[in-house]
Amino acid sequence: MTNWIPLGNAYEISPGSRKAYTVQGTEIAVFHVAEGDQPGTFYAIDNSCPHQGASLIEGEGCGTEVTCPLHDWNFDVATGECHDFPDFSLTRFELKVETGVLMVNGDAFGEPGPPQNLFLVRYGAMGWVDHFSAEPEDDYPHRTAVLIETSRGEEVGEILSAAGQMEKPPTAAGTIIREFTPADQSTLSSQEDVTARVFQECQTLIQERGMPTEIIDCEQLFDQQTVVLYYLGSRMPALEILAQELNANYAWRIVFHPVDEAPAASGCSSGGCGCDDK
């Protein structure tokens, strides 16, 4: 038997508007899609963009389309589909209106899982700070060096603090694999440093082609596979072509990353030129 959970009076969401509700710890966005002033259809999706957790209630849109207010990812609220990156669709929740009350199918929420063990971690050449999840029994003191998994690969980070219990935990940017060891430091020190060569070659190619982009820094990740070039300017198809050319000259994977945006949550990356954020 379906477990229908009342959200509130349907009239609270006028045609063309939307409202957020929290159900069993999950925030959902309900959209009332209609033509003109006529009653329309209610749709419910996750109220958190899978990229960096922005509230979709705050996004702009028309009809069944809504755009993330942070990085312009476009979603269809009727299906949950992400038009820009189909692998990152949203959960869609079944709704019905009964005697004027808007209700959601509670079967989709299941039993709440155990609370996440989150830590604030500083990482990357740009010094980003974000939440990372650890095993329930793990505990890391302030300034502990840790090995983390991000959407870019394995990196080295530094614990700033434990996040503690939160009513609405943020989306973790990745996971803490374990404490960074002397053996890891030896591995890191033994890596061939290709950053200077990659940085110089990239700058030369950008200048030769007159691209409106400035490369300001470069770093190698601990995974011994990835070199990240940090750039100022807008994402452009020419960066993808440039990344492919550089990848042909090095055993490392060369990716570009904007300096003003932290990496996407682990498992979410636009791929292509390695510009991890749209």
C-alpha positions in Angstrom: 0.0 0.0 0.0 1.4 3.4 -1.0 2.5 5.6 1.8 1.2 9.1 0.9 2.6 12.0 2.9 0.7 15.3 3.1 2.7 18.4 2.2 0.2 21.1 2.5 -2.7 22.8 0.7 -2.4 22.7 -3.0 -3.6 26.3 -3.4 -0.4 27.4 -1.6 1.4 26.9 -4.9 -0.2 29.1 -7.5 0.2 28.2 -11.2 3.7 29.0 -12.4 5.2 29.1 -8.9 7.1 26.6 -6.8 7.8 25.7 -3.2 10.3 23.6 -1.2 9.3 21.0 1.4 11.4 18.8 3.6 10.3 15.2 3.8 12.2 12.7 6.0 15.3 14.8 5.8 15.1 15.3 2.0 14.3 18.7 0.5 12.1 18.5 -2.5 11.1 21.2 -4.9 7.4 21.2 -6.1 6.6 23.1 -9.3 3.1 24.0 -10.4 3.3 24.1 -14.2 0.4 25.6 -16.0 -0.6 27.7 -19.1 -1.8 31.1 -18.1 -4.0 31.2 -15.0 -5.4 27.7 -15.6 -4.8 24.9 -13.1 -1.9 22.8 -14.2 0.2 19.9 -13.1 2.4 19.5 -10.0 5.8 18.0 -10.3 8.4 17.3 -7.6 12.1 16.8 -7.9 15.2 17.0 -5.6 15.8 20.6 -4.6 19.5 20.1 -4.9 21.5 20.4 -8.1 23.7 17.3 -8.4 26.6 19.6 -9.4 27.2 21.6 -6.2 23.9 21.4 -4.3 22.4 24.7 -5.3 18.6 25.1 -4.6 16.6 24.7 -7.8 13.7 26.6 -6.2 16.0 29.7 -6.8 16.5 28.9 -10.4 14.8 30.6 -13.4 12.7 28.7 -15.9 9.6 28.4 -18.0 7.2 25.6 -18.3 8.8 22.4 -17.1 12.3 23.8 -17.5 14.4 25.1 -14.6 18.0 26.3 -14.6 20.4 26.0 -11.7 21.2 29.5 -10.3 24.9 28.7 -9.9 26.1 27.2 -13.1 23.1 27.1 -15.5 22.6 23.4 -15.6 19.1 22.9 -17.2 16.6 20.4 -15.8 13.1 19.1 -16.8 11.0 19.0 -13.7 8.6 16.6 -15.3 11.2 13.9 -15.8 14.2 15.0 -13.7 16.4 14.8 -16.8 19.4 17.1 -17.0 19.6 18.4 -20.5 23.3 19.4 -20.2 24.6 16.2 -18.6 22.2 13.3 -18.9 24.2 11.1 -16.4 23.2 13.5 -13.6 19.4 13.4 -13.6 17.3 14.3 -10.5 15.1 12.0 -8.5 11.4 12.6 -9.4 8.7 12.1 -6.7 5.1 11.1 -7.4 2.5 13.6 -6.3 -1.3 13.7 -6.1 -3.9 16.1 -4.9 -6.6 14.7 -2.6 -9.4 16.9 -1.3 -7.2 20.0 -1.9 -4.2 18.6 -0.1 -0.9 18.0 -2.0 0.6 14.6 -1.2 3.9 12.9 -2.1 4.5 9.2 -2.4 6.6 8.4 0.7 7.8 5.1 -0.6 10.5 6.9 -2.6 12.3 8.1 0.6 12.8 4.8 2.3 14.4 4.6 5.8 16.8 7.4 6.7 20.4 6.3 6.6 23.0 6.8 9.4 24.4 10.4 9.7 27.5 11.1 7.7 30.8 11.6 9.4 31.8 14.9 7.7 35.0 16.9 7.9 36.0 20.3 6.5 39.1 19.8 4.3 41.3 22.3 2.6 42.7 21.0 -0.7 44.0 22.0 -4.2 46.4 24.7 -5.3 43.6 27.2 -4.9 43.1 26.2 -1.3 39.4 25.2 -1.6 37.6 24.3 1.6 34.7 21.8 1.5 33.0 18.9 3.3 34.3 15.4 2.8 32.8 12.2 4.2 34.8 9.6 6.2 34.0 6.2 7.7 31.7 6.4 10.8 34.5 5.4 13.1 37.2 7.7 11.7 38.4 10.8 13.6 41.0 13.2 12.3 42.5 16.0 14.4 43.0 19.5 13.1 45.8 19.9 10.4 46.0 16.1 9.7 47.1 15.5 6.2 44.7 13.1 4.4 44.3 11.4 1.1 41.0 12.3 -0.5 39.0 11.3 -3.5 37.5 14.2 -5.6 35.9 14.3 -9.0 39.4 15.0 -10.4 41.1 12.0 -8.8 43.1 11.2 -5.7 44.5 14.4 -4.0 46.1 15.5 -0.8 44.1 17.5 1.7 44.3 18.9 5.2 41.7 18.5 7.9 40.4 21.8 9.3 37.7 20.5 11.6 35.0 17.9 12.1 31.6 19.2 10.8 29.6 17.7 13.6 25.9 16.7 13.4 23.8 18.9 11.2 20.1 18.9 10.6 20.6 19.1 6.8 24.1 17.9 6.0 25.7 19.4 2.9 26.5 17.4 -0.2 30.0 15.9 0.3 32.6 17.1 -2.3 34.2 13.7 -2.0 35.5 11.1 0.4 38.5 10.9 2.8 40.3 7.7 1.9 42.8 7.6 4.8 45.5 9.6 6.6 48.4 10.7 4.4 51.4 8.5 5.4 55.2 8.9 5.1 55.1 6.3 2.3 52.6 8.5 0.5 54.9 11.5 0.9 57.7 9.4 -0.6 55.5 8.5 -3.6 54.6 12.2 -4.0 58.3 13.3 -3.9 59.3 10.7 -6.4 56.8 11.9 -9.1 58.3 13.5 -12.1 57.5 17.2 -11.9 56.0 18.0 -15.3 54.1 21.2 -14.2 56.7 23.7 -15.5 56.8 22.1 -19.0 53.0 21.8 -19.2 52.5 25.3 -18.0 55.0 26.8 -20.4 53.8 24.8 -23.4 50.1 25.7 -22.7 50.9 29.4 -22.3 52.8 29.4 -25.6 49.9 27.8 -27.5 47.4 30.2 -26.0 49.5 33.2 -27.0 50.0 31.9 -30.5 46.3 31.3 -31.0 45.2 34.6 -29.4 42.8 32.8 -27.0 41.1 35.0 -24.4 42.3 32.8 -21.5 45.1 33.2 -19.0 46.7 30.2 -17.3 47.8 31.2 -13.8 48.8 28.0 -12.1 49.4 24.3 -12.5 49.5 21.3 -10.2 49.9 17.5 -10.3 47.5 15.4 -8.3 48.6 12.5 -6.1 46.9 10.0 -8.5 50.0 10.2 -10.7 47.7 10.6 -13.7 46.4 14.1 -13.7 47.8 17.6 -14.2 45.4 20.5 -13.6 45.9 23.9 -15.4 44.0 26.7 -13.7 42.7 29.4 -16.0 41.0 32.8 -16.0 38.3 33.4 -18.5 35.2 31.6 -19.9 35.0 28.0 -20.8 35.3 27.5 -24.5 35.5 24.7 -27.1 39.1 25.7 -27.9 40.2 24.5 -24.5 38.9 21.0 -25.3 41.0 21.0 -28.4 44.0 22.3 -26.5 43.6 19.6 -23.8 43.6 16.9 -26.5 46.8 18.2 -28.0 48.6 18.4 -24.7 47.4 14.9 -23.7 49.0 13.6 -26.9 52.4 14.9 -25.7 52.3 13.6 -22.1 51.6 10.4 -20.2 49.6 12.5 -17.8 45.9 13.5 -18.2 45.8 17.3 -18.7 42.7 19.1 -17.6 41.7 22.7 -17.3 39.9 24.1 -14.3 38.5 27.6 -13.7 40.2 29.4 -10.7 36.9 30.8 -9.3 35.0 27.5 -8.9 35.7 24.6 -6.6 35.6 21.1 -8.2 32.2 19.5 -8.6 31.1 16.9 -6.2 32.9 13.5 -6.5 31.6 11.6 -9.5 30.3 14.7 -11.2 32.4 16.2 -13.9 31.6 17.6 -17.3 34.6 15.7 -18.8 35.8 16.9 -22.2 38.5 19.5 -21.7 38.5 18.9 -18.0 36.8 22.1 -17.1 35.2 20.5 -14.1 32.5 23.1 -13.7 30.1 24.3 -16.4 
